[in-house]
Amino acid sequence: MAADPNGIGFIGLPYIQSAKPIAVSDKGTLSLLPTRLTVSTEDYLLSRRLYLYTPANPGNKYTRQFIEFALSKKGQDVVGASGFVAQNVTQVSQTVSDRAPGDYKWLTKDANRLSLDFRFSPGKRIWTTRPRSIWIESSP
């Protein structure tokens, strides 16, 4: 794709290298480039998750140990060192857009951003967590 000026591809963040990443947006929002932060928070619309599928209670002790390691801070450090987006929550210094509302700029002055989002779904009472975002479903 990098050699084709008209080519468009969909690859993981660590493989961008010399290709030109594309900023994308949803209707009514600012376009964002893929970065560790925008992929981690799933604010970048073309991010995708990596899944490990196992039985709910794997009988093989090595499978259980591997899953525990993969979900641990140490395991996620390996994910990050490999160029992928680790799921360890971090603080990130972020510049607020000049186009942001004045109140928002004032409220976030000297603040750090967390590498996760809270997303609310109206009319629900169950909350669930997902690796990159925490989804909280609240009652009306």
N, C-alpha and C positions, 0 to 999 in steps of 0.2 A: 504494500500500500504506500509506503514512504516514497517509492520511486515513481508512482503514478500520480501526477498532479490532480487528476480527477477521481482518484480512488478513495473510497470510504470503507473503513474496516471497524470491527468491534473487538478489541483485545483488552487483556488485563492491564492495569496501571503500570506494572513493572516492565511491560513490553513496548511502551510507547517509543522510547529511545529517540530516533531521528524523525519519527512521524509527527505530524502536527495535530495536537489534540483539539477537539472542537468544543466550544462553549455552547451549551444548550440551556433552554429555559422552558418553563411551563407558562401557560397563558397568564399574563399579568405579573410575571416575576422577572428579575434580572437574570441574564444568562450567566452560567458558571462554567469554569473550566474544571476538568477532573484533577483533583489534588488528593492527598491523603485525607485531609479533613472533609472535603465535599463528598468523597466516596464513603468514608467512615460513617458520616451522618446520613448518608443516602440522599443528600441534597442534590448531588449530581444525578440527573434522571436516568443515565445509562449505566449506573453501577449495578453490579450483580453479586450475589452471595455465593460462597463456596459451602457445600453441604457435605457432612459425613452421615451416612445412613447406617444404622445398626438397630438391632432389636432394642426395645426399651430397657431390658435388663440382660445384656449379653452374658452368655454362659462362659465364654472364654475369658479367662482373667487377663490375658494380654490385650484383648480388645478393650476391656474396661480400663486398663492402665493407659493405653494409648489415648483413649477418649479423655480421660482425666488430665493427661499431659497436654493434649491439644487445646483444652479449655483453660488450662492454667496460665498464669502470667508468663511463666518460663516458656511454655509452648507458643504463646502468642508473640513472645519476643523473637522466637525462631521464624514465625510467619512474617513479622516485620523485617527481620534481617534478610529474608528471602526476596524482599521487594514488594510483597503484598501488604494489604492494610490490616494491621493487627487490631484485635478487639479490646486491647487494654485501654481503659479510659485515661485520656491525657488532657492537660490544659494547653491551649494553643493561643498565642497572641495573634489577634486578627485585626486588620484595619477595617473600619466601618466605611462603607461607601459614602461619598459626598452627597449622593442622592437620597440617603436615608433621612427619615424625619428627624427634626431637631430634638424632640424628646428622646428618641431612641439613641441618638448620638450622646446626649447628656447622660442617660442611664447606663450606657455601656462604656463610658470614658474610663480608661485604665482598667477595664475588665478583661478577663481571659475567657475564651470559649472552650467548652468541653467537647470532646470528640464523640459525643452522642447527642441524640435529640429525644425529646419527649413529644409524643404525638397522641392527640386525644381524639377519640371517636365518640360523638354524642349519642345518647340513647342507650348506652351499654353499661353493664355493671361489672364486667369481668376485665381484669387487667392481665396482660401477658407481656413477657419480655422477649425481645429479639436481639440477636448479637450486636447489631449496629445502632439500633434505636430501641427505646423503651416505649411501647405502645400502652397507653392507659385508656381503657374504655370506661367512661363514666356514665352515671345515670343522669337523666335530663334534669 
